[in-house]
Amino acid sequence: MTKYENIIKQKAQNKEPADIDALAKKYNMSVTDVKKLKDDRGPLDLTRQIGELQCEIAGLKTKVHDAELETSLVKAVGMNSPEMKAAKEEINDLKNKMADLKETLKTRDYFKQHDYQFLIDENRRLETERNEVIMDNKKLAHQIDDQVDRLRKAGM
């Protein structure tokens, strides 16, 4: 029997080497390296603890590398995807339209044109004149009422 057949057989029987195989896969190491680390020394042996921590560090390094690779792939695909390119084009089109509308607004700036200012000034002048005429009409109506009252008193 080969080494791998023994491991498969022992896995089926739930013996200890299945744990070694799981550790080897977990920390991306060979089974023999894990077996070397997992010897008869007790859990307080410092060299064993260092070895286990080195295994854990190696496993974490591979996880970090895989995560960084996946992140960079997602960024690369996300920025160059057809949806992102279409969104960038639409943003540029909208920016151009906005610039065109601003330019159009500047050309139609009525507030700076002489004719518009003249109309505003004329409107203000006519408004004040109208208000003066209304006040004069009220005063004249009051005077007429006073004279009519005097004539009535004198005629009676």
Residue, then its C-alpha position, 0 to 999 in steps of 0.5 A: m500500500t502507498k502512503y496516500e492509501n494508508i492515509i485514506k484508510q486511516k481517515a475512514q477509521n478516524k485515526e490520528p493521521a486524518d488530523i495530521d492531513a487536515l493540519a497539512k492542508k490547513y497550513n499548506m505543508s506536507v504531511t511529513d513536515v506536520k508529523k515531524l512537528k507533532d512528535d512525543r514532546g509535551p505541549l509545554d515544549l518551546t520548540r514545539q510551540i515555535g514550530e506550531l506557530q511557524c505553521e500557523i504563520a505560514g498558513l496565515k501568509t498564504k491566506v493573506h496572499d490569496a486575499e490580496l490576489e483576489t482583491s487586486l483581481v476584483k479591483a482590476v475587473g471592476m475598474n475595467s468592466p463594461e459597466m464601469k466603462a459605460a458609467k465613466e462615459e455617461i459621467n463624462d457626457l453629463k459633465n460636457k452637457m453641464a458645461d454646455l448649459k453653463e456656457t449657454l446661460k452665460t450667453r443669455d445673461y440678461f442681468k448684465q445687458h443694458d436693455y434688461q437693466f433699463l426695463i427694470d429701472e423703468n418698471r421701478r419708476l412707473e411703480t413709484e409713479r403709480n403709488e404717488v397717483i393712488m395717494d393723490n387720488k385718495k387725498l383728492a377724494h377726501q378733499i371732495d368729500d369735505q367740500v360736499d359736506r360743507l356745501r350740504k351744511a351751508g345749504m341746509 
